Amino acid sequence: MTAPIEKIEHNPVRCSWCGTDVLYTKYHDEEWGKPVYDDHILFEFLILESAQAGLSWITILRKRENYRKAFADFDVQKVAAFTSVDIDRLLLDPGIVRNRLKITAAISNASLFIQIQKEFGSFSNYIWGFLPDKKPILNYWKTHSDIPAKIKISDTISLDMKKRGFKFFGSTICYAHMQATGMVNDHIVDCIAR
């Protein structure tokens, strides 16, 4: 008796936004849409998503390791303590987006992130608290064009964070953060990473 032949998937279906770039497909397959509750990773995505404003995500993804080095391995306490000397250093770093407003926002957002941790016990408790029962939203999109740029919950979170003083975290960036950290699963229905 012979063993059944395994079907080998040569062209797996993925969300169209990641294309075929190896870095992008690895990020899509292994990270995007997977629930994140760890404050360290949530802070990393807060910095990266804010840096992405007005740019493509692949641009930031390609600079991710440079951001890790430039922003103290995304240690929120260290970033919150950055001074004008650090701002000057970052403005000269070709490995990141050298935008003064985004850099200063990352530093002030770090301090606000710490305030939220103190108030809610963790940033995770705070941000996941906006979702019904703190559970991910599972969507059933057939194509990438069906996926919205923002939703009412991202409007609510963004508004609350703006009231707290956060910068570069409008509703569209907030929704991208929610997608990246698995608060919402927007993989299309046929996607291998769903």
PANU-144452 format. One line per field, with one value per residue (C-alpha): x, z, y; residue in one letter. Coordinates in Angstrom, 3 decimals. Layout:
residues N
px c(X / ...)
pz c(Z / ...)
py c(Y / ...)
code c(A / ...)
This chain:
residues 194
px c(0.000 / 1.417 / 1.211 / -1.066 / 0.709 / 0.923 / -0.240 / 2.560 / 1.362 / 3.614 / 1.618 / -0.104 / -2.815 / -1.812 / -3.240 / -2.287 / -0.669 / 2.449 / 3.324 / 6.286 / 9.036 / 10.538 / 10.677 / 7.071 / 5.723 / 7.597 / 6.093 / 2.648 / 2.851 / 4.429 / 3.335 / 0.548 / -2.820 / -1.461 / -2.746 / -0.103 / -0.529 / 3.098 / 3.653 / 7.179 / 5.902 / 2.890 / 5.291 / 7.480 / 4.469 / 3.385 / 6.758 / 6.822 / 3.216 / 3.692 / 6.877 / 4.963 / 2.462 / 2.456 / 4.852 / 4.522 / 4.779 / 7.559 / 9.696 / 9.411 / 9.734 / 13.057 / 14.220 / 12.898 / 16.283 / 17.666 / 14.722 / 15.444 / 19.031 / 18.115 / 15.289 / 17.038 / 15.517 / 12.088 / 12.625 / 9.844 / 11.617 / 14.812 / 12.970 / 10.922 / 14.229 / 15.670 / 16.950 / 17.714 / 21.081 / 19.215 / 16.947 / 20.012 / 21.538 / 18.334 / 18.050 / 21.467 / 20.641 / 20.090 / 18.654 / 15.372 / 12.887 / 14.576 / 11.517 / 11.819 / 8.081 / 7.933 / 11.046 / 9.824 / 6.394 / 7.984 / 9.684 / 6.617 / 4.421 / 6.783 / 6.095 / 2.345 / 2.605 / 4.170 / 1.350 / -1.191 / 0.734 / 0.507 / -3.192 / -4.306 / -1.624 / -0.377 / -0.813 / -2.255 / -5.075 / -5.819 / -5.867 / -7.482 / -10.106 / -11.712 / -12.679 / -15.781 / -14.641 / -11.020 / -11.183 / -9.883 / -12.313 / -12.405 / -13.396 / -14.277 / -12.963 / -12.824 / -10.386 / -7.925 / -10.100 / -12.909 / -10.797 / -11.549 / -8.840 / -10.438 / -13.433 / -15.471 / -13.292 / -10.110 / -11.837 / -12.611 / -9.118 / -7.422 / -9.604 / -8.872 / -5.145 / -5.170 / -6.898 / -4.058 / -1.552 / -0.393 / 0.849 / 0.906 / -1.817 / -4.919 / -7.658 / -6.012 / -2.681 / -4.570 / -6.362 / -3.043 / -1.731 / -4.803 / -4.227 / -0.514 / -1.075 / -3.978 / -6.676 / -8.403 / -7.828 / -8.065 / -6.425 / -8.624 / -10.666 / -8.432 / -5.133 / -2.693 / -1.952 / -5.570)
pz c(0.000 / -0.938 / 1.201 / -0.036 / -2.037 / -0.221 / -2.153 / -2.305 / -2.390 / -4.902 / -5.126 / -1.783 / -1.607 / 0.450 / 1.026 / -2.085 / -0.203 / 0.680 / -2.927 / -3.343 / -1.454 / 0.951 / 3.885 / 3.297 / 2.903 / 6.037 / 8.016 / 6.562 / 7.269 / 10.730 / 12.374 / 10.766 / 12.306 / 15.159 / 18.567 / 20.573 / 24.305 / 25.148 / 25.921 / 24.490 / 21.070 / 21.246 / 21.853 / 18.940 / 16.613 / 18.037 / 17.007 / 13.640 / 12.685 / 13.663 / 11.573 / 8.645 / 8.435 / 4.801 / 3.721 / 2.620 / 5.257 / 3.336 / 3.726 / 7.500 / 7.521 / 5.691 / 8.352 / 11.301 / 12.523 / 12.255 / 14.348 / 16.890 / 17.263 / 17.137 / 19.673 / 22.366 / 21.312 / 21.789 / 25.544 / 26.457 / 29.610 / 27.686 / 24.798 / 27.211 / 28.695 / 25.319 / 25.300 / 22.662 / 22.176 / 21.167 / 18.851 / 17.119 / 16.859 / 15.356 / 12.849 / 11.502 / 11.333 / 7.671 / 8.817 / 10.014 / 8.756 / 9.718 / 10.447 / 13.544 / 14.268 / 14.092 / 16.245 / 18.942 / 18.799 / 19.418 / 22.550 / 23.929 / 23.009 / 25.081 / 28.163 / 27.511 / 26.991 / 30.482 / 31.959 / 30.445 / 31.867 / 35.320 / 34.938 / 33.443 / 34.648 / 31.066 / 27.690 / 26.543 / 29.109 / 27.863 / 24.112 / 24.138 / 26.512 / 23.563 / 21.978 / 22.957 / 25.615 / 24.739 / 21.831 / 18.283 / 15.583 / 12.881 / 9.489 / 6.369 / 3.475 / 0.044 / -1.471 / -0.219 / -1.663 / 0.747 / 3.786 / 5.274 / 6.179 / 9.590 / 11.661 / 14.510 / 17.147 / 15.597 / 15.590 / 19.306 / 20.271 / 18.213 / 19.727 / 23.248 / 22.557 / 21.014 / 24.170 / 26.152 / 23.955 / 21.492 / 18.120 / 14.710 / 15.746 / 13.770 / 13.066 / 9.915 / 11.697 / 14.683 / 12.425 / 10.861 / 14.423 / 15.224 / 12.113 / 12.796 / 16.421 / 15.727 / 17.388 / 14.065 / 11.636 / 8.146 / 6.249 / 3.267 / 3.646 / 1.373 / 2.814 / 4.141 / 7.199 / 8.254)
py c(0.000 / 3.392 / 6.494 / 9.272 / 11.943 / 15.234 / 18.235 / 20.786 / 24.376 / 26.157 / 29.358 / 29.843 / 32.477 / 35.501 / 38.931 / 40.889 / 43.789 / 41.780 / 40.939 / 38.586 / 40.447 / 37.885 / 40.330 / 41.346 / 37.803 / 36.641 / 39.536 / 38.783 / 35.037 / 35.184 / 38.433 / 40.445 / 39.688 / 37.544 / 38.783 / 40.650 / 41.275 / 42.040 / 45.728 / 45.656 / 44.544 / 46.873 / 49.774 / 48.670 / 48.753 / 52.116 / 53.589 / 51.824 / 52.624 / 56.273 / 56.433 / 54.966 / 57.844 / 58.966 / 56.208 / 52.596 / 49.875 / 48.092 / 51.225 / 50.957 / 47.179 / 47.481 / 49.955 / 47.929 / 46.693 / 50.222 / 51.453 / 48.733 / 50.005 / 53.699 / 53.386 / 51.316 / 47.985 / 49.609 / 49.897 / 52.336 / 53.587 / 54.379 / 56.044 / 58.186 / 59.401 / 60.486 / 64.067 / 66.689 / 64.953 / 61.791 / 63.772 / 65.233 / 61.735 / 60.331 / 63.176 / 62.151 / 58.429 / 57.411 / 54.076 / 55.615 / 58.188 / 61.447 / 63.503 / 65.700 / 65.634 / 61.836 / 61.457 / 63.845 / 62.188 / 58.770 / 60.141 / 61.906 / 58.908 / 56.726 / 58.858 / 58.676 / 54.901 / 54.633 / 56.736 / 54.338 / 51.365 / 52.935 / 53.700 / 50.362 / 47.950 / 47.545 / 49.181 / 45.857 / 46.106 / 49.607 / 49.013 / 45.571 / 46.990 / 48.786 / 45.458 / 43.478 / 40.961 / 41.942 / 39.473 / 40.006 / 41.065 / 38.396 / 39.752 / 37.782 / 39.861 / 38.242 / 40.748 / 43.314 / 46.099 / 45.095 / 46.014 / 49.448 / 51.966 / 52.526 / 51.472 / 52.966 / 51.291 / 52.727 / 56.142 / 55.714 / 54.512 / 57.215 / 59.928 / 58.706 / 58.538 / 62.032 / 63.339 / 61.768 / 63.626 / 60.951 / 62.199 / 60.470 / 58.048 / 58.994 / 56.489 / 55.052 / 54.518 / 53.122 / 50.634 / 49.587 / 49.068 / 46.969 / 44.842 / 44.418 / 43.373 / 41.041 / 43.100 / 42.626 / 39.754 / 41.216 / 38.351 / 37.584 / 34.396 / 32.279 / 33.515 / 30.891 / 33.069 / 33.490)
code c(M / T / A / P / I / E / K / I / E / H / N / P / V / R / C / S / W / C / G / T / D / V / L / Y / T / K / Y / H / D / E / E / W / G / K / P / V / Y / D / D / H / I / L / F / E / F / L / I / L / E / S / A / Q / A / G / L / S / W / I / T / I / L / R / K / R / E / N / Y / R / K / A / F / A / D / F / D / V / Q / K / V / A / A / F / T / S / V / D / I / D / R / L / L / L / D / P / G / I / V / R / N / R / L / K / I / T / A / A / I / S / N / A / S / L / F / I / Q / I / Q / K / E / F / G / S / F / S / N / Y / I / W / G / F / L / P / D / K / K / P / I / L / N / Y / W / K / T / H / S / D / I / P / A / K / I / K / I / S / D / T / I / S / L / D / M / K / K / R / G / F / K / F / F / G / S / T / I / C / Y / A / H / M / Q / A / T / G / M / V / N / D / H / I / V / D / C / I / A / R)
